[in-house]
């Protein structure tokens, strides 16, 4: 996920154009299959634009193959204007 930090920040930066005071948390729920592919992804928090962008970003990732699939993850993100 850290390798995608630039892309996840771009999701937030794009939303700042519509709401310059936007800040807060987004929580991603991810399920990874035996091949390391994301089979389910959803997000809660902030705006629909940020959530859908983050879900698209995580769906593009192929993770290392898990030892005991499927693997469910909850990944929190905190976004604040710098």
Beta strands, then each sheet from edge to edge (+ up, - down):
strand 1: 24-32
strand 2: 38-44
strand 3: 71-79
sheet 1: 2+ 1- 3+
end
